[in-house]
Amino acid sequence: MNTLPATLPMDGAVRIELEEGVPIFRASQEVQNRIEELLEKQKLTALSLAEERELNSYEEMDDYLGFVNRMIRNLFFQENQ
């Protein structure tokens, strides 16, 4: 991913939650709502090229957050064994 989606709100795009004492990064509700909006539109009609790129960027962001979360969990549990 070379750039973030232009519609990504820079403030509050990601929130941090604690799960079992481990900080987990998640997309904000605003970002999740936008993803759902794009997925719903995709069911009804073809997305524009810009919307497809935006949705792909969100998917990449989700992959990165998942990777970061796995790394944090692994480090947390390794240190607490």
N, C-alpha and C positions, 0 to 999 in steps of 0.2 A: 504494500500500500504506500503510494508516494504522497498522497494527500488525504486529508480528512474530507468527508462530504461537506459541501458548502452549507448545507442546512443543519449541520451539527452545531448545537449551541455550545459555545466554548465554556461558558460557566454552567456548571451543574450537569455536564454530559455524562459523568461517571459518578456513581456513589459508592461508598464503602460500607459494607455490612459486616458484622461479626457473626461467624458460624463456628460454634464450638471453640470460641476464643481466637479464631483465625480471621484476620481481615480478608474480605473477599470483595473484589471490584466487580461492579455491575453497571450496565447502562442505566441511565436515569429513566424515570417514567416518561419524560418527554421524548427521549430517543426511542424507547420501546413503543410509544404511541405512533411515532412516525414510521417505524418498521411495520407495525400492524396495518397502518394506512396504506403503505405501498403494497403489502402482501394482499390486502383486500382488493385493491385496484387491479393487481395482477390477475386475480381470479376472474374479474369482469372484462378486462380489456388488456391489450398490450401496453406495457409501460413505455414511456419515451426513453430514448437513449440515455438522457440525463438521469432519469429515475432508475433505470437499470444500473447505471454506474453508482448511483447513491446507495441502492440496496446492496450491491456487491461490496461497497466500502464498509457498510455496516456489518456485513458478514465477516469481512476481514478483521474489523475492530473486535467483533465477538470472538474470533479465533485467538487474537492477541490477548484479550482479557482472560480467556480460558487458559491459555498458556501461562500467563502471569499467576493466575490463581492456583494452578497446579504446582508451580514452582514454590509459591508461598506456603501452600499446604505441606509439600514435601519437606521443606526446610523447617517448618514449625514442628512437624512430627518427628523429624530426625533429632532436633535439639531437645525434645521433651521425652525421649526414650531412656 
